[in-house]
Amino acid sequence: MTPTARSRLRDAPRLELAAYAALIALALGLRLIDLGSRPFHHDESQDAYFSWVFFTQGEYAYNPLLHGPLRFYLTTAMYEIFGAGDVSARLAPALMGATMVGLPSLLRAQLGRGGALVAAALLAVGPSYLYFSRFAREDIYIACITLGLMAVVLHFLDVPRRHHPPLIGALLAASFATKESTFITVFVAGTFLGPLALWQARRDGWRDAPLLRSVMGLGWRPWAWGVAAFWFVFALLFTVFFTNPGGLWDGIYDGLAYWLGQQPVARGGEPVGFYAFLLLGEEWPVVGLAAVGIVAVIRSPSVGRWLLVWMFGLSLAVYS
């Protein structure tokens, strides 16, 4: 290797880090500029008001109609630090949206270094993510937490570590405490990982199946910590920091029961394929690059890459 090549190789991580830092700074600027000027959307007004009630009176009760408690706590924290106002009501989503821009760096093994940087750039300036990062609702929270959860799962599938189960448990609980659509996320991932484990077990035997070996190879303690992390975070958030024990059952049952009951109502009334039309109209670069990515996965497959394709395709189908 020539000295020039060695220098380029040594400088590559620094340049990559600088690129992510620049994208996060750009994303933060785009999300903070004139943040409080737009009038509140109806949903934003509910978020701001019930957070203000919690801020001023210390009262909160989980209501599935308004989704999970996490965002109300974060908005209240912004009120505590900066005072109640239009900007502070939207500040937590803006910060969450900027944080999300850095998460593709955790997916470099699946997306490639260049692909991960492109994904970060699209998250920074894409119209959908930019809009909902300036919108006081749960959308950007669930997107960011789900992406973080996927990153940990993919790292586990690649090289299992003892800290992965507790991280998965904590992030999964935070996701449930953000939006009930987490049930769909778990279902979609389960329809890939479950059949994969069975197929590998049939092919290689139960002890030699790669996915099962990864799970069992860590031993029982990390998974016990994972279960403990899930229930601790879940209980902490749904019981309003252990002040309302009944909130635990509300979080387990009420959200799923309410939204299952809303399915026949079809509140949005959107046509089949509605979200596909939106993606093609507003996020067409993402759709185009996704098609290129699927071709790349076919040429260079891995479990993690196919999981990403499956999550995208089936999630789009389920929501549509």
N, C-alpha and C positions, 0 to 999 in steps of 0.2 A: 504493500500500500504506500502510495506516495505521500510526502508530507502534506500536500494540499488536500488530498483525500482524507487523511487523518484529521486535519484541521476542520474540514467540513463536517465530519462525523462527530467531532467533539462539540462543535457549535450548534449542531442540529437541535438538541434538547433545549438549549437556551433560546434559539429562535422560535421554536415551537411554543415554549412557555411565554415568550413575549407576544406571540400571536394570540394566544388565549387571553392574556392579560389585556391586550388591546381590544379584543372583541367584547370582553366583559365590561371594560370601561365604556365602550361605545354603547353597549346594551343598557348600561346604567344611565348614561346620559339621555338616551332616547326615552327611557321610562320615567325619568324625573323631570324633564323639561315641561313646564306648564302643566304639571300633574293635576292641579286642583281647579283648572278653569272650566272643564266640561261639566255641565249639570249632571247630577246623579241619575243613573238608570234606576228603575224601580227596584231591581234586585240589590243594587248597591246601597240604596237607602235603607233596606232592611238590615244589611250587614252593618252599616254604620250605626244605625239606631240601636240594635240589640247589643252591639259592642259597647255603645255609650251607656246603656242600662247596666251592663256588667261593670263598666268603668266607674260609674257614679254610685250604684246601689249594691254591687257585688252579687247580683242575681242573674243566673243563667240556668236554663233547662233545655236539654236536647230536644229539638223539633225536627223530625225527618224532612219536613217540607223545606227547611232552610239548610239541610245537610249537616255535616259534622261540626263539632265544637272547635276544632283546632284554629280555624281562621278567626273566630271571635276572640280567642285568647291572644292571637298575634296582633289583631287590630287594637285590642285593649292595651297591649304592651306599647304600641305606637302612640296611643293616647297618653299613656303614663309618661313616656319620654318626651314627646313633642307637643302635647296638648291636643284636645279634640278639635278636628277640623277636616276639611275636604282633602287636603294633601295627606295628612296622617292616616285618614281612612283608607287611602289607596297606597300607602307607602310599603306595607308588608308585601302585597302582590308585586309591586315594582322590584323590591329587593329579591323576592323569590324568583321572578322572571330573569333577573340578571344572574343570579346564582345558577340557574338552569343552563345558561350558556356554557358554563365550564364543565358540565357533566359529560358531554361527548368525549372528553379526554380520557374518561374511564372506559370507553368502548373502542379504543384504538385497535385492540386485537381483532375485533369483529369488523370494524369499518375501515381499518387502515388509518395511518396517520393523516393522510390527506383527506380521506372521507370524513374523519372525525372533525377536522377543522372546518370543512364545508358544512357539516351538520351544525357546528357551533355558530357559524356565520348566519345560517338560515334561521336558527333560533333567535339570534340577536336582532335581525331586521325583518323577519317574516311577518306579514301583516296580522295573521291570527295570533301569534305569540306576543307580538308587540301590543296589540289591542287588549288582550286579556291580562297582560302584565300591568296595564294601567286601569284595570277594572276591578273594583272591590267585590269580588266573588270568589268562589272556591276553584274556578277552572284552572288557574295557573298553579295553584298549590298541588292539585291532584296530578297535573302533568309533570311537575318537578319531582314530586315524591315517587311517582310511578317510574320515571326515568332513573332515579337513584336506586330504586328497588331492583329494576332490571339490570342495572350495572353490577350490583352485588351478586345477583343470581348468576349472571354470565361469568363473573370472576370465579364463583364457586364451581361452575361447570368446567371451567378451564383448569384451575388449580385449587382444590378445596382447602380452606384454612379454618382454624378453630374460631376465628372471630366472625366468620360469615353467618352462621345461624343466628347469633344475637342481633346482628345488623339486620338480617332479613326479618326477624321477629319484630324489632322496634319499628322499622320502616313500614311493615305491613300494618301494624297497629295504627301508626300515624296516618296511613292511607285510609283505613276504615274510619278514622276520626276526622277525615276531610270530606269524603264523599262515598255514598253507598255503591257507586259504580265499581268500587274495589271488588265486589262480588263477581263482576264480569271479568275483571282482570285476572282474578284467581281461576275462574272457570276456563278462560282462554289459555292461560299458561298450563293448567292441569290437563287440558285435552291434548296438549303436545307432550308434556313430560310423562304423564301416566302411561299412554300407549308406547312411548319410547322405552320406558323402563321395562314394560312387559315384553316388547319385541327383543330388546337386548338380552333379557333373561332367557327367553326361548332360544335365542341364537347361541349365547355363551354360557348359559347356566346362571342360577341365581347368585352364586358367589363371585362370578367373573363378569357379570354385567357392569359396564363402566359406570352408569348412573347410580346403580345400587351400591357399587363398591365405593363411590365417592361419598354417598350418604353414610354408609356403615363404617367407612374407614376412619371417620373422625371420632368414633366412639359415641357414647350416649351423653357425656357431659356437655359438649357444645350444643347439642340439640335441646337438652334440658334448660340450658341458659337461653336458648332461642325462644322456647315456650315461655320461660319466665319473663324475658324482655317483652314479648308480645303482650302478655296479660298485665304486666306492670304499666306499660305505656297506655294500653287500652283502658285500664281502670283509672289511671291518673287523669286522662282526658275526659272520659265520659262521666266520671263521678265529680267533676269540677274540683280536681285536686283533693279527692277523698272526702269531700264535704257532703256529697249526695250519693249514698250507696245505691239507691234505686236507679241511678243513671247507668249502672253497669248492665242491668237487664234491658234497659231502654236501648243501649247501644248494640246489644246482641240481637234483639228481636224486632224492635219497633221500626228501625230503618228498612230492613228487608221486607217486613210485612207491609209497610206503607207503600213502598215503591212497586212491589209486586201487584198491589191493589190498583196502582195507577196505570198499569200496562193496558188494560182494556179501555181506559179512558182516552188514550192516544192524544195527550194534551197538545202536542205540537202540531199534529195533523200533517206532518211532512210526507211527501211521496217517497216510495221506495227508491233508494239510491241517492237520497238528499245530500248526505255528507260527501259522497263521491263527486257530485256536481260541485259542491262547495270547494273541495280540494282542487278540482280541475280549473275552477275559475279563479281562486284566490291564491292557491299554493302550488301552481303548476310546476315550478322548478323542483319542488319536493317530489311530486309525482314522477317527473322525468328522471330524476336521480334515483328514485326508488326502483324504477324499472331497470336502470343500469345496474343497481346494486343486486337485484334478483339474478340477473345474468351472471354477475360476479360470484354470487353464492353458488350457483349451479356449477360454475367452473372450478371453484375452490370451496367445497362445502365443509361445514363444521356444525356441530350441534348448536353452538351459540348463534351462529349466523342463521341457521334454519329456524331457530326459536324467534329471532327478530322478524323474519319474514312471516312466520305463522302469526305472531302477535299483531302485526300490521294488518294482514289480510283478514283474519277472523274477527278482529276487533271492528274493522270497518264494516264487515258483513253484519255483525251483531247489532251495532249501533244504527245501521241503515235500515 
